[in-house]
Amino acid sequence: MFNTGIEFKKSTLYGEAMSKGMQYVFLDNNLNPITEPMTCKDYLQDLFWAHHNNSFDSIVFGFKVKKDDFPTILEQEKYHIVLGQCGCDFIVGEKINNLVSFINSIEVACNVPISIIEQVDDGKNLLISFDKWWTSKPYLLSMYCLFLRVGVNFTEDKDVEEFIKNPQSTCGSDVSYLNSAFAVLDMEELPEQSWKEYKSMNSAHGESGISNFYNKIKATIKPKVECSVSI
């Protein structure tokens, strides 16, 4: 079993107001960590924004992207994240079957190559390898990290749609984010969004994620028409 060497602590510089007790670490293609553990998924927005815009001078809440840490990041076909525990009342690695069922069900429905998820660090944490499609738009990366966070609460005896309608109470404030995510995925076509449309790392951090993006476009969304009946 692979040992990442990552130390997850209860406190992190890169946190969020509504922490779920889980942390992300982004790895390069040699599985070396290029970020510190973070509970806030928006810092991964910052990482990709900096590389897409070739802008590495900004610092957002203490987070700074270093180009040389992963200069070929935009050339990769797949990416790697370690999901670890910090303050959870469960061991993240033991939730592997929950997360695999949840993530892979969504990927199959979206016709996206499925993520490979495996236990690491003596079974305590999870290494997730996922397709570059999830980074093609800022809200998709945000959505994917959200799915990682809530997917550990999924139970295999439910289907994904049932889980979305009746999420576990442990999803907390992520329930509204889930609603935004699946409202977007249910559209006839995925809405356009570019990493370059955000003019600063600060705006990418605060505005490009799934919740804020959905709030921006929801007034323009036309629901799917299953059938048309004339009276």
C-alpha positions as CSV (number, residue, x, y, z in Angstrom):
1,M,0.0,0.0,0.0
2,F,1.3,3.4,-1.0
3,N,2.4,5.8,1.7
4,T,2.0,9.5,0.8
5,G,4.0,10.8,3.7
6,I,1.3,13.5,4.1
7,E,0.6,14.6,7.7
8,F,-3.0,15.7,8.2
9,K,-3.6,18.0,11.2
10,K,-6.8,19.2,12.7
11,S,-5.9,22.8,11.8
12,T,-4.9,24.1,8.4
13,L,-4.0,27.5,7.0
14,Y,-6.2,26.8,4.1
15,G,-9.5,26.2,5.8
16,E,-13.1,27.2,5.2
17,A,-15.9,28.5,7.4
18,M,-18.0,25.4,7.2
19,S,-15.3,22.7,7.4
20,K,-16.4,19.1,6.9
21,G,-13.3,17.7,8.6
22,M,-11.7,16.4,5.4
23,Q,-8.7,17.8,3.6
24,Y,-7.5,17.7,0.0
25,V,-3.9,17.5,-1.1
26,F,-3.1,17.9,-4.9
27,L,-0.3,15.7,-6.3
28,D,1.8,15.9,-9.4
29,N,2.1,13.1,-11.9
30,N,4.8,11.5,-9.8
31,L,2.4,11.5,-6.8
32,N,4.4,14.1,-4.9
33,P,2.3,16.7,-3.0
34,I,2.3,20.2,-4.5
35,T,-0.1,21.8,-2.0
36,E,-0.5,21.7,1.7
37,P,-3.6,20.0,3.1
38,M,-6.7,22.2,2.7
39,T,-10.3,21.9,3.8
40,C,-11.4,24.6,1.3
41,K,-11.8,23.3,-2.2
42,D,-11.6,26.8,-3.7
43,Y,-7.8,26.8,-3.3
44,L,-7.7,24.2,-6.1
45,Q,-9.6,26.7,-8.2
46,D,-6.7,29.1,-7.5
47,L,-4.1,26.4,-8.6
48,F,-5.6,25.9,-12.0
49,W,-6.5,29.6,-12.5
50,A,-2.8,30.6,-12.0
51,H,-1.6,28.1,-14.6
52,H,-4.2,28.9,-17.2
53,N,-3.5,32.6,-16.8
54,N,0.3,32.2,-16.3
55,S,-0.1,34.4,-13.3
56,F,1.8,33.5,-10.1
57,D,2.2,36.7,-8.2
58,S,-1.2,36.6,-6.3
59,I,-1.6,35.4,-2.8
60,V,-5.2,34.6,-1.6
61,F,-5.7,34.0,2.1
62,G,-2.0,33.0,2.4
63,F,-2.1,30.6,-0.6
64,K,0.4,31.2,-3.4
65,V,0.8,29.0,-6.5
66,K,4.4,28.2,-7.6
67,K,4.8,27.5,-11.3
68,D,7.8,25.3,-10.9
69,D,6.0,22.9,-8.5
70,F,4.0,21.4,-11.4
71,P,4.9,23.2,-14.7
72,T,3.2,20.6,-16.9
73,I,-0.1,20.6,-15.0
74,L,-2.2,21.6,-18.0
75,E,-0.7,18.8,-20.1
76,Q,-1.9,16.0,-18.0
77,E,-4.6,13.5,-19.0
78,K,-5.5,12.7,-15.4
79,Y,-4.9,14.3,-12.0
80,H,-4.5,13.0,-8.4
81,I,-5.8,14.2,-5.1
82,V,-5.4,12.6,-1.6
83,L,-8.5,12.9,0.6
84,G,-7.5,12.8,4.2
85,Q,-9.0,13.1,7.6
86,C,-8.7,15.9,10.1
87,G,-11.2,16.0,12.9
88,C,-13.6,13.5,11.3
89,D,-15.5,11.0,13.4
90,F,-14.6,8.3,11.0
91,I,-11.6,7.1,9.0
92,V,-11.8,8.4,5.5
93,G,-10.1,5.4,3.9
94,E,-12.8,3.1,5.3
95,K,-15.4,4.9,3.2
96,I,-13.8,3.8,-0.1
97,N,-16.8,1.8,-1.3
98,N,-19.2,4.6,-0.6
99,L,-17.1,7.1,-2.6
100,V,-16.4,4.7,-5.5
101,S,-20.1,4.0,-5.9
102,F,-21.1,7.7,-5.8
103,I,-18.4,9.2,-8.0
104,N,-18.4,6.4,-10.6
105,S,-22.2,6.5,-10.9
106,I,-22.1,10.2,-11.8
107,E,-19.2,9.7,-14.2
108,V,-20.9,6.9,-16.1
109,A,-24.0,9.0,-16.4
110,C,-21.9,11.9,-17.7
111,N,-20.0,9.6,-20.1
112,V,-16.7,10.5,-18.4
113,P,-13.8,8.0,-17.7
114,I,-14.3,6.8,-14.2
115,S,-12.1,7.8,-11.3
116,I,-9.7,5.2,-9.7
117,I,-9.8,5.4,-5.9
118,E,-7.6,3.4,-3.6
119,Q,-6.6,3.3,0.0
120,V,-3.2,4.7,1.0
121,D,-1.4,5.4,4.3
122,D,-2.3,2.1,5.9
123,G,-5.9,2.5,4.8
124,K,-6.5,5.8,6.6
125,N,-6.7,8.1,3.5
126,L,-7.8,7.8,-0.2
127,L,-5.9,8.5,-3.4
128,I,-8.2,9.6,-6.1
129,S,-7.1,9.7,-9.8
130,F,-9.6,11.5,-12.0
131,D,-9.9,12.5,-15.7
132,K,-8.9,15.9,-17.0
133,W,-12.6,16.5,-18.0
134,W,-13.2,17.6,-14.4
135,T,-10.8,20.5,-14.8
136,S,-12.0,21.7,-18.2
137,K,-14.3,24.3,-16.5
138,P,-13.8,25.9,-13.1
139,Y,-17.3,24.8,-11.8
140,L,-16.6,21.2,-12.8
141,L,-13.4,21.1,-10.6
142,S,-15.4,22.7,-7.8
143,M,-18.2,20.1,-8.4
144,Y,-15.8,17.2,-8.3
145,C,-14.2,18.2,-5.0
146,L,-17.7,18.6,-3.6
147,F,-18.6,15.1,-4.7
148,L,-15.5,13.8,-3.0
149,R,-16.5,15.5,0.2
150,V,-20.1,14.3,0.3
151,G,-19.5,10.9,-1.4
152,V,-18.1,9.4,1.7
153,N,-21.6,9.8,3.2
154,F,-23.2,7.9,0.3
155,T,-24.5,4.4,1.1
156,E,-24.4,1.6,-1.5
157,D,-28.0,0.5,-0.7
158,K,-29.3,3.8,-2.2
159,D,-29.1,5.1,-5.7
160,V,-27.5,8.5,-6.5
161,E,-30.8,10.3,-7.2
162,E,-32.3,9.1,-3.9
163,F,-29.2,10.3,-2.1
164,I,-29.4,13.7,-3.8
165,K,-33.1,14.1,-2.8
166,N,-32.5,12.9,0.8
167,P,-28.9,13.5,1.6
168,Q,-27.4,12.4,4.9
169,S,-27.6,15.0,7.6
170,T,-23.8,14.9,7.7
171,C,-23.7,16.7,4.4
172,G,-24.7,19.9,6.2
173,S,-24.4,23.1,4.1
174,D,-23.2,21.0,1.2
175,V,-26.9,20.1,0.5
176,S,-27.4,23.4,-1.3
177,Y,-24.2,23.0,-3.2
178,L,-25.4,19.5,-4.3
179,N,-28.6,21.0,-5.6
180,S,-26.6,23.5,-7.6
181,A,-24.3,20.8,-9.0
182,F,-27.1,18.5,-10.2
183,A,-29.1,21.4,-11.6
184,V,-26.2,22.2,-13.9
185,L,-25.6,18.5,-14.8
186,D,-29.2,18.2,-15.7
187,M,-29.1,20.9,-18.3
188,E,-29.4,20.0,-22.0
189,E,-25.8,21.3,-22.5
190,L,-23.2,22.2,-19.9
191,P,-22.9,26.0,-19.7
192,E,-19.7,27.6,-20.9
193,Q,-17.1,28.9,-18.5
194,S,-13.5,29.7,-19.0
195,W,-10.6,29.9,-16.6
196,K,-9.5,33.1,-18.3
197,E,-12.8,34.9,-17.7
198,Y,-11.8,35.6,-14.1
199,K,-9.3,38.4,-14.1
200,S,-7.7,37.7,-10.7
201,M,-7.1,34.8,-8.5
202,N,-9.2,36.4,-5.9
203,S,-12.2,36.4,-8.2
204,A,-11.6,32.9,-9.3
205,H,-11.5,31.8,-5.6
206,G,-14.7,33.5,-4.7
207,E,-16.8,33.4,-7.9
208,S,-15.9,30.4,-10.1
209,G,-17.1,27.5,-7.9
210,I,-20.3,25.6,-8.5
211,S,-22.5,27.4,-6.1
212,N,-21.6,31.0,-7.1
213,F,-21.6,30.1,-10.8
214,Y,-25.0,28.5,-10.6
215,N,-26.4,31.5,-8.8
216,K,-25.1,33.6,-11.6
217,I,-26.7,31.6,-14.4
218,K,-29.8,30.1,-12.9
219,A,-32.2,32.8,-14.1
220,T,-31.3,31.8,-17.7
221,I,-31.7,28.1,-17.3
222,K,-34.5,26.5,-19.3
223,P,-35.7,23.2,-17.8
224,K,-35.6,20.0,-19.9
225,V,-38.8,19.3,-21.8
226,E,-39.7,15.7,-21.4
227,C,-42.8,15.9,-23.5
228,S,-45.1,18.5,-25.1
229,V,-48.9,18.3,-24.6
230,S,-51.2,20.7,-26.5
231,I,-54.6,21.3,-25.0
